[in-house]
């Protein structure tokens, strides 16, 4: 009976019910969209960092990561790559030579990290080849080619086919230099990274360093991130004398971002649910005050306070049950659409986004568990929001309610005090 009456009460005042349902729908949609945006931005940042900078797993000489000195190299690095290629779960492998250099043009000079790569292997591990905006990628046909970023080219005042000079120390601690011709300009979308590296052929830089057959880094991509630790452990067992680290260890902030995705979603959920609970309380209180006579009549004909309390609670829950699927559906449709098309944030602040390493487009993505969390959160919010109006409803006095008056406890106490004072004064006058 309570459920039947509550269902009819929901549709007796359509405007009031639509207000509550609208608040729930907008709240759920907003949470899904904001969580999707945050997830999309973080995933974009992590994917770009993995693709362009850190890979999934990196191998170095244990001493190399301290000062990146050329003398801390990996011997027979090609054999290391060949062994890793045979490990199950490994998608691609490349090895590199890395050295700190001074890059100079006829106009300017600056310190930079020079990375010597094997272009055929590197194209499968990093995304540099996909970010060439002018010129071409490195080839095996010509010697002393160099790729520099568009920002570095602007600061050095060079262009395609210009010559630059790299100056650095070789393995014998002697100053050496080499002239390289610019064959391509790249732009990854991360200004800090773009200004810190240049790419050359590994054979060219190794010849100048005097370390043919050696290298400083092995970069590895894997097929499934859930197997990251197991693959890392197998590689570490094969090469106990080398330092094997995953991307979370190379750049701890990436691991931190990943771990905070769920926390951000919960924070957004709590904020919106708090706002929603006050909206529900306000609207349901209005519903109770508008139906004072009706509630008084129900209590007069025998409906006890428990059933009146449950009726208000069930009404609120029904409104949430109707609105929640609509909000979830709208949120899913919105995020699904923008996940395919992307949201161009560069329209608002292109340089600002590049400065922090975010991609040109953000692709919202909402984990499945977020939808289930929202269902539980909305149900609890509706339940909590209905308790106070329901409690107010059972505080009604049937006789007063039938007359259409709703006197609060404080008002009754104040009225009794006034009546008591008036009676005392009247008795004095009569005496």
C-alpha positions as CSV (number, residue, x, y, z in Angstrom):
1,X,0.0,0.0,0.0
2,X,2.8,2.4,0.9
3,X,4.5,1.8,-2.5
4,X,1.3,2.4,-4.4
5,X,0.5,5.6,-2.6
6,X,4.1,6.9,-3.0
7,X,4.0,6.1,-6.7
8,X,0.8,8.1,-7.2
9,X,2.1,11.0,-5.1
10,X,5.2,11.2,-7.4
11,X,2.9,12.1,-10.4
12,X,0.4,14.2,-8.6
13,X,2.7,17.3,-8.8
14,X,4.6,16.8,-12.0
15,X,6.5,20.1,-11.7
16,X,7.9,19.3,-8.3
17,X,8.9,15.8,-9.3
18,X,10.6,17.1,-12.4
19,X,12.6,19.5,-10.4
20,X,14.0,16.7,-8.2
21,X,14.6,14.4,-11.2
22,X,16.2,17.2,-13.2
23,X,18.7,17.9,-10.3
24,X,19.6,14.2,-10.2
25,X,20.0,13.9,-14.0
26,X,22.2,17.0,-14.3
27,X,24.3,15.9,-11.2
28,X,24.9,12.4,-12.6
29,X,25.7,13.7,-16.1
30,X,28.1,16.3,-14.7
31,X,30.0,13.8,-12.6
32,X,30.4,11.3,-15.6
33,X,31.5,14.1,-17.9
34,X,34.0,15.6,-15.5
35,X,35.4,12.2,-14.4
36,X,35.7,11.4,-18.1
37,X,37.6,14.6,-18.8
38,X,40.0,14.1,-15.9
39,X,40.7,10.5,-16.9
40,X,41.2,11.6,-20.6
41,X,43.7,14.3,-19.6
42,X,45.7,12.0,-17.3
43,X,45.7,9.1,-19.8
44,X,46.7,11.5,-22.6
45,X,49.6,12.8,-20.5
46,X,50.7,9.3,-19.5
47,X,50.4,7.9,-23.1
48,X,52.4,10.8,-24.5
49,X,55.1,10.4,-21.9
50,X,55.4,6.6,-22.5
51,X,55.3,7.0,-26.3
52,X,57.8,9.9,-26.5
53,X,60.0,9.7,-23.4
54,X,60.0,6.8,-21.0
55,X,58.6,3.7,-22.8
56,X,57.1,0.9,-20.5
57,X,60.5,-0.4,-19.4
58,X,64.0,1.0,-19.6
59,X,67.4,-0.7,-19.0
60,X,70.6,1.2,-18.0
61,X,73.9,0.8,-16.4
62,X,73.3,1.3,-12.7
63,X,75.5,4.3,-12.5
64,X,74.3,6.0,-15.7
65,X,71.1,7.5,-14.3
66,X,73.1,9.6,-11.7
67,X,75.0,11.9,-14.1
68,X,74.4,10.4,-17.5
69,X,78.1,10.0,-18.2
70,X,79.0,8.3,-21.4
71,X,81.4,5.9,-19.7
72,X,78.5,4.1,-18.1
73,X,77.4,2.1,-21.1
74,X,75.9,-1.3,-21.8
75,X,78.3,-3.7,-23.6
76,X,77.0,-5.9,-26.5
77,X,73.7,-4.0,-26.4
78,X,72.5,-5.6,-29.7
79,X,72.7,-9.0,-28.0
80,X,70.6,-7.6,-25.1
81,X,68.0,-6.4,-27.5
82,X,67.9,-9.8,-29.3
83,X,67.3,-11.7,-26.0
84,X,64.6,-9.3,-24.9
85,X,62.8,-9.7,-28.3
86,X,62.3,-13.4,-27.4
87,X,60.5,-12.7,-24.2
88,X,56.7,-13.2,-24.2
89,X,54.7,-10.0,-23.9
90,X,57.3,-7.7,-25.4
91,X,56.0,-5.7,-28.2
92,X,59.0,-3.7,-29.4
93,X,62.6,-3.0,-28.4
94,X,65.2,-0.4,-29.3
95,X,68.5,0.6,-28.0
96,X,70.0,4.1,-27.8
97,X,73.2,6.1,-27.1
98,X,72.6,9.1,-24.9
99,X,75.1,11.9,-24.2
100,X,75.0,15.5,-22.9
101,X,76.1,17.9,-25.6
102,X,76.3,21.5,-26.6
103,X,74.5,22.3,-29.8
104,X,75.6,25.4,-31.7
105,X,74.7,27.3,-34.8
106,X,76.2,30.4,-36.3
107,X,73.7,32.4,-34.2
108,X,73.4,30.7,-30.8
109,X,74.2,27.6,-28.7
110,X,72.6,25.7,-25.8
111,X,73.0,22.6,-23.7
112,X,70.9,19.6,-24.8
113,X,70.7,15.8,-24.6
114,X,71.6,14.0,-27.8
115,X,70.0,10.6,-28.4
116,X,71.5,8.3,-31.0
117,X,68.9,5.9,-32.3
118,X,68.5,3.1,-34.8
119,X,65.7,4.6,-36.9
120,X,64.2,1.2,-37.9
121,X,63.8,0.0,-34.3
122,X,63.0,3.4,-32.8
123,X,60.0,3.9,-35.1
124,X,58.2,1.0,-33.3
125,X,59.0,2.2,-29.8
126,X,58.7,6.0,-29.7
127,X,56.4,8.4,-31.5
128,X,59.0,10.9,-32.7
129,X,58.6,9.8,-36.3
130,X,54.9,10.6,-36.1
131,X,55.6,14.2,-34.9
132,X,57.7,15.4,-37.8
133,X,56.2,18.7,-38.9
134,X,58.9,19.7,-41.4
135,X,61.4,17.6,-43.4
136,X,61.9,13.9,-43.0
137,X,62.7,11.2,-40.4
138,X,66.3,9.9,-40.1
139,X,67.4,7.4,-42.8
140,X,70.4,5.1,-43.3
141,X,71.4,6.7,-46.6
142,X,73.3,9.7,-45.4
143,X,75.6,10.4,-42.5
144,X,75.4,13.0,-39.8
145,X,71.7,13.7,-39.9
146,X,69.9,15.4,-37.0
147,X,66.3,15.9,-35.9
148,X,65.7,18.9,-33.7
149,X,62.4,20.3,-32.4
150,X,60.7,23.3,-33.9
151,X,61.3,25.3,-30.7
152,X,65.0,24.5,-30.7
153,X,65.3,25.5,-34.3
154,X,63.7,28.8,-33.5
155,X,66.1,29.5,-30.7
156,X,69.1,28.5,-32.7
157,X,67.8,30.4,-35.7
158,X,68.2,27.4,-38.1
159,X,66.0,25.7,-40.6
160,X,66.0,22.6,-42.7
161,X,69.4,21.7,-44.3
162,X,71.1,24.1,-41.9
163,X,74.3,22.8,-40.2
164,X,74.7,22.6,-36.4
165,X,77.7,21.5,-34.4
166,X,77.5,19.1,-31.4
167,X,80.3,19.4,-28.8
168,X,80.8,16.8,-26.1
169,X,83.3,14.5,-24.3
170,X,84.2,11.1,-25.7
171,X,85.0,8.0,-23.7
172,X,88.6,9.3,-23.2
173,X,87.3,12.6,-21.7
174,X,88.5,14.5,-24.7
175,X,86.4,17.3,-26.2
176,X,85.2,16.2,-29.6
177,X,82.7,17.7,-32.0
178,X,80.8,16.9,-35.1
179,X,78.8,18.8,-37.8
180,X,75.3,17.6,-38.5
181,X,72.7,18.7,-41.0
182,X,69.1,19.3,-40.0
183,X,66.9,16.9,-42.0
184,X,63.7,17.3,-40.0
185,X,61.8,19.3,-37.3
186,X,59.6,17.6,-34.8
187,X,56.9,18.8,-32.3
188,X,55.6,16.4,-29.7
189,X,53.3,18.8,-27.9
190,X,55.5,18.8,-24.8
191,X,57.6,22.0,-24.9
192,X,59.9,21.0,-22.0
193,X,60.8,17.7,-23.7
194,X,61.1,19.3,-27.2
195,X,63.7,21.8,-25.9
196,X,65.8,19.1,-24.1
197,X,66.5,16.5,-26.8
198,X,67.8,16.1,-30.4
199,X,68.0,12.8,-32.3
200,X,70.9,11.6,-34.5
201,X,71.8,8.2,-36.0
202,X,73.4,5.9,-33.4
203,X,76.3,5.0,-35.7
204,X,77.3,8.6,-36.1
205,X,77.3,9.5,-32.4
206,X,79.0,6.2,-31.5
207,X,81.8,6.9,-34.0
208,X,82.5,10.3,-32.4
209,X,82.3,8.8,-28.8
210,X,84.5,5.9,-29.7
211,X,82.1,3.3,-28.4
212,X,81.0,1.2,-31.4
213,X,78.7,-1.7,-30.5
214,X,77.8,-0.1,-27.1
215,X,74.8,1.9,-25.9
216,X,73.4,3.5,-22.8
217,X,69.7,2.6,-22.9
218,X,67.3,-0.1,-24.0
219,X,63.7,1.0,-24.4
220,X,60.9,-1.6,-24.3
221,X,57.2,-1.6,-25.1
222,X,54.9,-4.4,-23.9
223,X,51.6,-5.7,-25.2
224,X,49.6,-5.6,-21.9
225,X,50.1,-3.2,-19.0
226,X,48.7,-5.7,-16.6
227,X,51.8,-7.8,-17.2
228,X,54.2,-4.9,-16.7
229,X,55.7,-6.2,-13.4
230,X,56.0,-9.8,-14.5
231,X,57.8,-8.8,-17.7
232,X,60.0,-6.4,-15.8
233,X,60.9,-9.2,-13.3
234,X,61.8,-11.7,-16.1
235,X,64.1,-9.1,-17.8
236,X,65.7,-8.2,-14.4
237,X,66.4,-11.9,-13.8
238,X,68.1,-12.2,-17.2
239,X,70.3,-9.1,-16.6
240,X,71.1,-8.9,-12.9
241,X,74.0,-6.5,-13.4
242,X,71.8,-3.9,-15.2
243,X,69.2,-1.5,-13.8
244,X,65.7,-2.5,-15.1
245,X,62.9,0.1,-14.3
246,X,59.3,0.5,-15.4
247,X,57.9,3.9,-16.3
248,X,56.5,4.5,-12.8
249,X,60.0,4.2,-11.5
250,X,61.5,6.3,-14.2
251,X,59.0,9.1,-13.7
252,X,57.1,8.6,-10.4
253,X,54.6,11.3,-11.2
254,X,53.1,9.0,-13.9
255,X,52.4,6.4,-11.3
256,X,51.0,9.0,-9.0
257,X,48.6,10.3,-11.7
258,X,47.4,6.8,-12.4
259,X,46.7,6.1,-8.8
260,X,44.8,9.4,-8.3
261,X,42.3,8.8,-11.1
262,X,39.9,6.9,-8.9
263,X,40.4,9.4,-6.0
264,X,39.5,12.3,-8.3
265,X,36.3,10.6,-9.4
266,X,35.3,9.9,-5.8
267,X,36.0,13.6,-4.8
268,X,33.8,14.9,-7.7
269,X,31.1,12.4,-6.7
270,X,31.1,13.5,-3.0
271,X,30.9,17.2,-4.0
272,X,28.0,16.8,-6.4
273,X,26.2,14.4,-4.0
274,X,26.4,16.9,-1.2
275,X,24.9,19.6,-3.5
276,X,22.2,17.2,-4.6
277,X,21.3,16.1,-1.1
278,X,20.4,19.7,-0.1
279,X,18.3,20.1,-3.3
280,X,16.4,16.9,-2.4
281,X,15.8,18.0,1.2
282,X,14.6,21.4,0.0
283,X,12.2,20.0,-2.6
284,X,10.8,17.3,-0.4
285,X,10.3,19.7,2.5
286,X,8.2,21.8,0.0
287,X,6.2,18.6,-0.8
288,X,5.5,18.0,2.9
289,X,4.4,21.5,3.6
290,X,2.1,21.6,0.6
291,X,0.5,18.3,1.7
292,X,-0.1,19.1,5.4
293,X,-3.9,18.5,5.2
294,X,-3.4,15.3,3.2
295,X,-0.9,13.9,5.7
296,X,-3.1,14.9,8.6
297,X,-6.0,13.1,7.0
298,X,-4.0,9.9,6.4
299,X,-2.9,9.9,10.1
300,X,-6.5,10.6,11.2
301,X,-7.9,7.6,9.4
302,X,-5.3,5.2,10.9
303,X,-2.0,5.4,8.9
304,X,0.7,5.2,11.6
305,X,3.8,7.3,11.7
306,X,6.0,4.5,10.4
307,X,4.0,4.2,7.2
308,X,4.0,8.0,6.7
309,X,7.7,8.1,7.2
310,X,8.2,5.2,4.7
311,X,5.9,6.9,2.2
312,X,8.0,10.0,2.0
313,X,11.2,8.0,1.8
314,X,9.8,5.7,-0.9
315,X,8.7,8.8,-3.0
316,X,12.2,10.2,-2.9
317,X,13.7,6.8,-3.9
318,X,11.3,6.4,-6.7
319,X,12.3,9.8,-8.1
320,X,16.0,8.7,-7.9
321,X,15.2,5.4,-9.6
322,X,13.5,7.1,-12.5
323,X,16.2,9.9,-12.9
324,X,19.4,7.8,-12.4
325,X,19.1,5.7,-15.6
326,X,18.5,8.8,-17.6
327,X,21.5,10.6,-16.2
328,X,23.7,7.6,-16.7
329,X,22.5,7.2,-20.3
330,X,23.1,10.8,-21.1
331,X,26.6,10.7,-19.5
332,X,27.5,7.5,-21.4
333,X,26.3,9.0,-24.7
334,X,28.2,12.2,-24.1
335,X,31.5,10.6,-23.1
336,X,31.2,8.0,-25.9
337,X,30.8,10.6,-28.5
338,X,33.7,12.8,-27.4
339,X,35.8,9.7,-26.8
340,X,35.7,9.2,-30.6
341,X,35.8,12.9,-31.8
342,X,37.9,14.4,-28.9
343,X,37.7,17.8,-27.3
344,X,40.1,20.4,-28.7
345,X,41.4,22.3,-25.6
346,X,44.1,24.1,-27.6
347,X,41.3,26.3,-28.8
348,X,41.5,28.0,-25.4
349,X,45.2,27.8,-24.5
350,X,47.5,26.1,-27.0
351,X,50.8,27.1,-25.5
352,X,49.6,26.5,-22.0
353,X,48.6,22.9,-22.7
354,X,51.9,22.2,-24.6
355,X,53.9,23.5,-21.7
356,X,52.5,20.7,-19.5
357,X,52.8,18.0,-22.1
358,X,49.1,17.4,-22.8
359,X,47.9,16.2,-26.2
360,X,46.1,18.4,-28.7
361,X,42.8,16.6,-28.1
362,X,41.4,15.2,-24.9
363,X,39.4,11.9,-25.2
364,X,37.1,11.5,-22.2
365,X,37.1,8.0,-20.8
366,X,34.9,6.7,-17.9
367,X,35.8,3.4,-16.2
368,X,32.8,0.9,-15.8
369,X,33.1,0.9,-12.0
370,X,32.3,4.7,-12.0
371,X,28.7,4.0,-13.3
372,X,28.1,1.4,-10.5
373,X,29.5,3.8,-7.9
374,X,27.1,6.5,-9.1
375,X,24.1,4.1,-8.8
376,X,25.1,3.4,-5.2
377,X,25.9,7.1,-4.4
378,X,22.6,8.4,-5.9
379,X,20.6,5.8,-3.9
380,X,22.3,6.7,-0.6
381,X,21.9,10.4,-1.4
382,X,18.2,10.1,-2.1
383,X,17.8,8.0,1.1
384,X,19.6,10.5,3.3
385,X,17.9,13.5,1.6
386,X,14.4,12.0,2.4
387,X,15.0,11.4,6.1
388,X,14.6,15.0,7.4
389,X,11.4,15.7,5.4
390,X,10.0,12.4,6.4
391,X,10.8,13.1,10.1
392,X,9.1,16.5,9.8
393,X,6.1,14.8,8.3
394,X,5.6,12.5,11.3
395,X,5.9,15.4,13.7
396,X,2.6,16.8,12.4
397,X,-0.4,16.8,14.7
398,X,-3.3,15.3,12.9
399,X,-5.9,17.9,14.1
400,X,-3.7,20.9,13.2
401,X,-2.7,19.3,9.9
402,X,-6.3,18.9,8.9
403,X,-7.0,22.6,9.6
404,X,-4.0,23.3,7.2
405,X,-1.7,24.6,9.9
406,X,1.8,23.3,10.5
407,X,3.2,24.6,13.8
408,X,6.7,23.7,14.6
409,X,7.9,22.7,18.1
410,X,9.7,26.0,18.6
411,X,6.6,27.9,17.7
412,X,4.5,25.9,20.1
413,X,7.0,26.5,23.0
414,X,7.1,30.2,22.2
415,X,3.3,30.3,22.0
416,X,2.9,28.6,25.4
417,X,5.4,31.0,27.0
418,X,3.4,34.0,25.7
419,X,0.1,32.5,26.8
420,X,1.5,31.8,30.3
421,X,2.7,35.4,30.6
422,X,-0.6,36.8,29.4
423,X,-2.5,34.6,32.0
424,X,-0.3,35.8,34.8
425,X,-0.9,39.4,33.9
426,X,-4.6,38.9,33.5
427,X,-4.8,37.3,37.0
428,X,-3.0,40.3,38.6
429,X,-5.5,42.7,37.0
430,X,-8.4,40.7,38.3
431,X,-7.0,40.8,41.8
